[in-house]
Amino acid sequence: MAIRFSRRAVLLALLFGAIAVLAMAAFASLLTGSYEILALAPFSLLLWLVIFVWVAARMSRGAGKREGG
């Protein structure tokens, strides 16, 4: 049984992650008054993308091994 990802589900997960990271950075900068946090938001987004792609690759590779391929 293969795991299938729909393109819409992947894009929604990436969009949700990006919105969550930006909202977290904005909220933290408002609480602390330190706007350097917003400058680090692109690095957080990049980290989110790398982790997301890594997990998706591991899941698809694992599904291929279970099928025997």
C-alpha positions as CSV (number, residue, x, y, z in Angstrom):
1,M,0.0,0.0,0.0
2,A,1.6,3.2,-1.2
3,I,1.2,6.6,0.5
4,R,-0.1,9.1,-2.0
5,F,0.2,12.8,-1.4
6,S,-2.2,15.1,-3.2
7,R,-0.6,18.3,-4.4
8,R,-3.3,20.3,-2.7
9,A,-2.6,18.7,0.7
10,V,1.2,19.4,0.3
11,L,0.6,23.0,-0.6
12,L,-1.8,23.5,2.2
13,A,0.6,22.1,4.7
14,L,3.4,24.3,3.4
15,L,1.2,27.3,3.5
16,F,0.0,26.6,7.0
17,G,3.6,26.2,8.2
18,A,4.6,29.5,6.6
19,I,1.7,31.3,8.1
20,A,2.4,29.8,11.5
21,V,6.1,30.8,11.4
22,L,5.3,34.3,10.3
23,A,2.6,34.7,12.9
24,M,4.8,33.4,15.6
25,A,7.6,35.8,14.7
26,A,5.2,38.8,14.6
27,F,3.7,37.9,17.9
28,A,7.1,37.4,19.5
29,S,8.3,40.7,18.2
30,L,5.2,42.5,19.5
31,L,5.7,40.9,23.0
32,T,9.4,41.6,23.3
33,G,9.6,44.8,21.3
34,S,12.6,43.3,19.5
35,Y,12.1,43.4,15.8
36,E,15.2,41.4,15.0
37,I,13.0,38.4,15.4
38,L,11.3,39.3,12.2
39,A,14.6,39.3,10.4
40,L,15.1,35.7,11.4
41,A,11.7,34.6,10.1
42,P,13.0,33.7,6.6
43,F,15.5,31.4,8.2
44,S,12.7,29.7,10.1
45,L,10.7,29.4,6.9
46,L,13.7,27.8,5.2
47,L,14.1,25.4,8.1
48,W,10.4,24.5,7.9
49,L,10.7,23.7,4.2
50,V,13.9,21.6,4.6
51,I,12.3,19.6,7.4
52,F,9.0,19.2,5.5
53,V,10.8,17.9,2.4
54,W,13.0,15.6,4.4
55,V,10.0,14.0,6.2
56,A,8.1,13.6,2.9
57,A,11.2,12.0,1.2
58,R,11.6,9.6,4.1
59,M,7.9,8.7,4.0
60,S,7.9,8.1,0.3
61,R,11.1,6.1,0.5
62,G,9.7,4.0,3.3
63,A,6.6,3.3,1.3
64,G,8.7,2.2,-1.7
65,K,10.6,-0.3,0.5
66,R,7.4,-1.8,1.9
67,E,6.2,-2.4,-1.7
68,G,9.4,-4.2,-2.6
69,G,10.6,-1.5,-5.0
